[in-house]
Structures are given as C-alpha cells and as structure tokens.
Amino acid sequence: MTSTTLPPVAPEVLAEAVENLTARLRKKLDAAIEGCAAGATRTADGQVTVRFGEDAVVTLSPGPGGAVTGAEQAVCSCLLAPRCLHRAAVLGAAPLADATDPQPQPQPQPASDPASAPDSAVPDSASASAPAGAAGVAAPDAAGAAVDPARAVAAAAVWEAAAQALSAGVTAAGAVVQAELLRAAHTARLAGLPRAEAAALRVVRGLRAARERSAAQRLPDLTAAFRDLLHTAALLASGAADPALTGSARRPYEPGGSLRTYGLCREPVLAATGYGGVVTHLLGADGSRYSVADVRPGGLARARGAGSASVALGGAVLDHAGLARGGLRIAGATVSPDGRLGAGRGVQATPLRGIPWTEEPAAALFARPAAQAVAGQLAAAAAAGSDSAAEQAGSALLGCDAVVVAAAGQDLLVREPRPGAPLLRLRPAHPHPELPHAVNLRRLADRPGLALRILGRPDLDRAATLRPLAVGPVPGAEYTLRFPEEWLGRADLGYDRLQGGHFPPPRPAPGPLAAAGPDPLADSPLWRVRRLLETGVAGGRRAVAEGFDQTPLRRAGFGSAAELATALAAEAAHRPRDAFGRLADPSADGYAWAWLAAATHLAAAERMLVAASWTGEAAGG
C-alpha cells in the first residue's frame, strides 16, 4: 500500500534494501509492506517513523528535496539492521521518487532548461518493429561506430528484469520482482540510458497500482508500458538502436534566435506521478509549433491554479491565460527538439497582441480536413526513428470545423461539413471530474447542429477520436458559439467554463440524431489478441498458456496476428523439465520475445484501422 505520509524513495535505495534481505525474509516482504504504511507518523523535524512492535522503529529522514535518496537516510533500531525486513518494508511502502527530477544547475549554451518538468509529466500521445535476435549482443550502429558495451550490458539487464516481471504478471510481481526492475533501471541510469530507466520506472509504478487495485490504473496502460520497455531494451541491447532511444534526462535546449509567437490555447497537466501545471501552446509567425510549460509537484491544485500563473519566460509580464490569447516577441530564445521554450538567463520576452484563429498563421491549422492532418501525423510517426520521435509526431495539435451531432456517453459526436466525412468522437482531454473538460462537452452536446471550430490532439489509439483542448465559433456560421471580445474567439476547455450566454438560443435538431458508426477497432477480432496480451500482463505466463483460438482471426483475414498469438500461447506453455521436475530453462527470454512480437504487430494493425476510420472508409457513410 502506498502512503501519502511516507516520503518518496529513490529506486536504487529500495532495490539495495531488498537485495540485502535473505531468501526467507523476501518471502515475507509483500505482507510486511501491506501492514506497515498505516502506522507511519511524521515528526516535527520532518522525519517519518514507523513502529514494529516494541523493539523496532524505522526512521526515514528525507533530504532537502523531500525524498530519501541515500541508504543512510533510512535506519532501523532492530539488531538485524540495515539488512532487516522492517526497513525494506517501509521503503517498499513509500512512493517511488522520480529519478529524473530536475535539479537546479547553471545553464550553458546550448543547455537543458532547469525549469522543465520531467518528460513523463508532460502530455504526449507509438509503436515500432522490434528486431529479431537475442538481447545483450553489442554490435556496430548504423554509422559504423561501436556501441558502448556498458550500455549494451545495462540494456540487457533491463530486458532480463522486464522479461521476468512480464512472465510473473501482476499477481506474482511483488516487491522482490519490482526491486529487480528498479536495480536494472538504476544500472541503465548509470550507463546513460534515461529512456530505458524511465520506462522501467513506469512499469514498476503500474505494477504497484495494479496490485493495489488503484482506480487510476488501467490494464491497457500497463500493457503499453511493458511493450515500450521491452522494445526499448531490446533495441538498445542488440546494438541496432537509434541513438535517440537512449533518451535524455533533461531536454537539450538549442539557441532559437528571435521569435514572434502567438498563443493558441492552454491545457492543464495532471500526471500520475503527482505533478501538475499547465502547458500553453504557441504558434510561430512561420507556422512552427512551440509551447511554454509550468509543471511542478502539486497535483490537481497545481494544475487548476497554474492556468492563471505568471509565465516564467524572459521577464514577460503575462500569465498563462493572457499568453493563450496573446503573444510574445522573444529575443535569445532557447528551444528544445519538441518545441518547448526555455527560460534561460539570456532570454528576453515582450508581450504582443494576440491573433484570432481566423488570422494567419493560426488560420492554416483549420484549412484542411482533419483526415489529411491525421494522415500526415501517422506517416510522420511511422517514419520516426524512435518511439520518442513517434510520440512527438503523433501528438501534434490539429484544427477542424465540425457540427455537433449528438452525445455518446461522456463523449460528443461531431461531423465535418463535407461529403463522406465520418463521425468524429470528441473525448475529454482529461477525465478528472474537477477539470471542466467533460462538463463543457456535455453543454456542447445540448446544441445539436451547433457549428464548432475545434483545436485538439488526435487520439491515435482510438478510431476517429479527437481530444479537444479549445473550441471557438465558425466564421460565417449562423448557429455557432458567441464569446466575449476579450476571449479572442476561443475557449480553453480545461479552464474556461461554457455558460448559457456563450450559446445561441436552442433550436430543433436538423434531423434524426445519428448513432455512432461502426468502430473498426472494436468490431475487428483483434480484440482477442489484445485480451491475450493483457491477460499475460495480469496473470503472467501461466494465464497465457491456457491456449488461443485463432479461427476468428483467420476468417477475418488477420493471418499474421493469428500466427503470432498462437506462437505466444505455445511459447507460454513450453516449460520443459528435467528428471527431477525442475525447469530445464528458467529464462523468460523466449516468452518475452513472443509477447513483444505479438504486441508490436497488434499496435501496427490497430494504427492502420485508426487511419482508415478517419477517412470515412469504416464510417458507414
């Protein structure tokens, strides 16, 4: 059980504590973790104590950053300390500290921005083919240079730990299995592989949340985290990896010269790691995309309040609400590869008049159908050399004009006013009930036939789905939104609340309400493969070994998916034993490769179906 009273603990500290336990104590660790967090108390000097009976008291002394980052900061009064069950249990009950938390440091040119939040705290929206071969073999990269052997060894360790965790599944991946992943993550960090480290920590957090039956944890998310971890580790360990797969603990910022930028919208950020804040999206005079982020620890309160917080960029006298409807002239700009603007010492910013969406360069965002924009994003994601580049290409904002059709649960169905356009599903950008995304969509659903100008991020994991960040009136439309002049023709759905005065008087629906069209993802038998993969994550190798019926997939023409799923089930059941009943090959390598192959193929097949849903081919007219 994760307690909010306990301070965050560095992954390597927990991994070392578990490694020091004897085999007998390791068997008792999960039960000890369940029972110790409720007894934590915080003292006046900031220490946290947990008492075990009369003779053992564990004391955690967080550092200046609020986290336990060294073994000396966790002590126990029992005779077995520091190799005791009490100390390991308390550390295991505490939340994991983010190993990539930014630390204040001088900013050279080019440099990384000290105000940036970790990449995992900023919204991103990813698959690539995994190469055949065994992990742990270093080879020359594409440029002919030898891959660092230390990195290959570290990546192989990450692969092995991830394979064992996958083979165990949520049900058996307790504190000991998680500690192996944490140790591998720390090894990756020391070897300069921050992307592999972050992926491993994401899996551990997912396993913890799943074992605690947290309402915020979704099995598909944990399945995707396992796929990303195995894919990244396999490429790095094989030596065939793109250098971008090593990742960056901090975003590198390059000089960007002088820029004229104009606000598009702002969106709240609320991460599972406890970070909260805002990201304001900007557009350069030449159409380039930029953003200003203010994401820090603080959760929901920070996300709600940051929308009107001051912009920490070059002394600009603006808050994020003003920047979203204003602009900045920036001298000495620093820009990260994903368009994030840095707040270095040499940056100077002057406010500019904002532009409505009807003026260039913003008007170009709404000049082409959404299907064309999504097709371009899918092509860019497929051509990306790494998962991070694919995520960046697939998460760009797009604009479109549409007409409200009807509500579909918490979602809103709209259709572009062009022949053959499919129904698009607008889904809240963030489902938290304290953020106004869902409420605003419900108010829009009360006006069938209402014309909307929408700016949002396509959800490339769902059929014809857009997550809107802002809406505005359609130029020249009679039945459309009506905003006050100071709103500059748009409302940020994550901060502004739509009121009755923003709508025209209601009128009868223009025709019978249309139901949601066929969903190519839900209607295809690929859900059988998805369920098999998720079953493996939840129940481990034994659950997958129960078998797989490939007939529906073959009948629908998904022959490759049928073969890979069947091979996965066969590999899961293949557990040869010697004459004494012991496993002849306890390695989970073969099973992990089979699972990764099926998961990678499924992601590619689903991406193709998503692309078809945007064109109207699967929309039933």
Beta strands, then each sheet from edge to edge (+ up, - down):
strand 1: 41-42
strand 2: 48-52
strand 3: 56-60
strand 4: 74-76
strand 5: 111-112
strand 6: 252-270
strand 7: 275-284
strand 8: 289-297
strand 9: 327-335
strand 10: 348-352
strand 11: 398-408
strand 12: 411-415
strand 13: 423-426
strand 14: 451-458
strand 15: 465-472
strand 16: 491-492
sheet 1: 1+ 2- 3+ 4-
sheet 2: 5+ 6- 7+ 8-
sheet 3: 5+ 6- 9+ 10-
sheet 4: 16+ 15- 13- 12+ 11- 14+
end
